[in-house]
């Protein structure tokens, strides 16, 4: 399996990488947070570590550390606009439940 980006999400990341002037993609992981236990973490990646899992979607590298991959393997990341809000939406087949605000999840 893998962690993938939709075409729309990849385009959004590419715009930010171009604006930033450097980077090979994004690092996706999880951190302990929120009411359900875990939250997604995203940051720009300038390099991958030897132990990282590297996937590619629409020319964008998606880098995931081994500890996070257990929780997010199979996740598809989209970029959505809902009303005045926009952001990344995670579709994670491992997710058992999420909190009411949608910021954290439980596997």
Phi and psi in degrees as a GROMACS rama.xvg file:
@    title "Ramachandran Plot"
@    xaxis  label "Phi"
@    yaxis  label "Psi"
@TYPE xy
-164.058  173.849  UNK-2
-111.586  123.559  UNK-3
-124.171  160.333  UNK-4
-111.112  146.328  UNK-5
-75.7098  167.925  UNK-6
-60.5795  -40.0716  UNK-7
-64.1989  -42.1809  UNK-8
-65.6447  -41.6952  UNK-9
-62.2427  -41.3176  UNK-10
-62.1938  -41.5093  UNK-11
-63.8481  -44.8414  UNK-12
-63.7583  -42.7098  UNK-13
-60.6818  -39.4674  UNK-14
-60.2116  -43.2455  UNK-15
-70.7974  -37.4068  UNK-16
-64.4423  -40.2223  UNK-17
-64.5823  -45.0975  UNK-18
-63.1461  -39.1694  UNK-19
-69.6574  -31.1438  UNK-20
87.344  3.21185  UNK-21
-163.991  166.769  UNK-22
121.507  150.684  UNK-23
-107.219  -9.53398  UNK-24
161.398  -148.533  UNK-25
-124.643  148.897  UNK-26
-102.08  126.986  UNK-27
-117.221  133.553  UNK-28
-154.622  -171.298  UNK-29
-127.262  154.031  UNK-30
-138.501  156.226  UNK-31
-73.8205  123.175  UNK-32
-173.789  163.264  UNK-33
72.3121  -178.072  UNK-34
-77.788  -21.5421  UNK-35
-98.8446  -5.13786  UNK-36
116.206  -41.1885  UNK-37
-134.959  151.564  UNK-38
-134.596  152.068  UNK-39
-75.0849  145.657  UNK-40
-125.857  130.261  UNK-41
-126.208  138.605  UNK-42
-155.226  159.428  UNK-43
-68.9393  147.515  UNK-44
-119.668  128.88  UNK-45
-97.4426  -19.1949  UNK-46
-159.394  160.869  UNK-47
-108.271  143.959  UNK-48
-84.14  156.366  UNK-49
-56.048  -33.5177  UNK-50
-84.2109  -8.5544  UNK-51
-69.0014  152.247  UNK-52
-96.1603  129.447  UNK-53
-119.206  121.974  UNK-54
-116.726  163.055  UNK-55
-135.49  133.216  UNK-56
-133.322  121.039  UNK-57
51.0034  40.2397  UNK-58
83.4573  0.122417  UNK-59
-106.313  128.803  UNK-60
-79.1243  134.212  UNK-61
-114.37  113.254  UNK-62
-106.571  128.29  UNK-63
-132.014  129.764  UNK-64
-74.0206  154.098  UNK-65
-58.5708  -36.2314  UNK-66
-66.5924  -38.7165  UNK-67
-74.3388  -33.2834  UNK-68
-57.8031  -33.5604  UNK-69
-55.8365  -36.4115  UNK-70
-90.2115  -24.6286  UNK-71
-121.234  8.35681  UNK-72
-58.211  130.252  UNK-73
92.4944  -0.736394  UNK-74
-73.6806  138.499  UNK-75
-112.776  130.381  UNK-76
-110.353  125.86  UNK-77
-117.853  161.218  UNK-78
-113.741  120.276  UNK-79
-125.21  153.15  UNK-80
-119.002  124.291  UNK-81
-128.049  104.806  UNK-82
65.004  -124.866  UNK-83
-88.6827  -6.93073  UNK-84
-98.1498  147.651  UNK-85
-143.305  152.36  UNK-86
172.161  -178.958  UNK-87
-82.968  138.638  UNK-88
-117.173  127.759  UNK-89
-102.757  124.817  UNK-90
-109.079  101.856  UNK-91
-112.778  113.957  UNK-92
-67.7168  -14.1399  UNK-93
-87.1797  -13.6138  UNK-94
-70.1242  123.588  UNK-95
-90.3287  -37.1127  UNK-96
-161.107  160.308  UNK-97
-134.307  161.608  UNK-98
-75.1619  166.826  UNK-99
-60.7304  -32.0743  UNK-100
-82.4254  -11.6968  UNK-101
78.6539  11.4921  UNK-102
-93.5921  -17.1201  UNK-103
-137.382  163.815  UNK-104
-145.736  170.582  UNK-105
-136.042  137.159  UNK-106
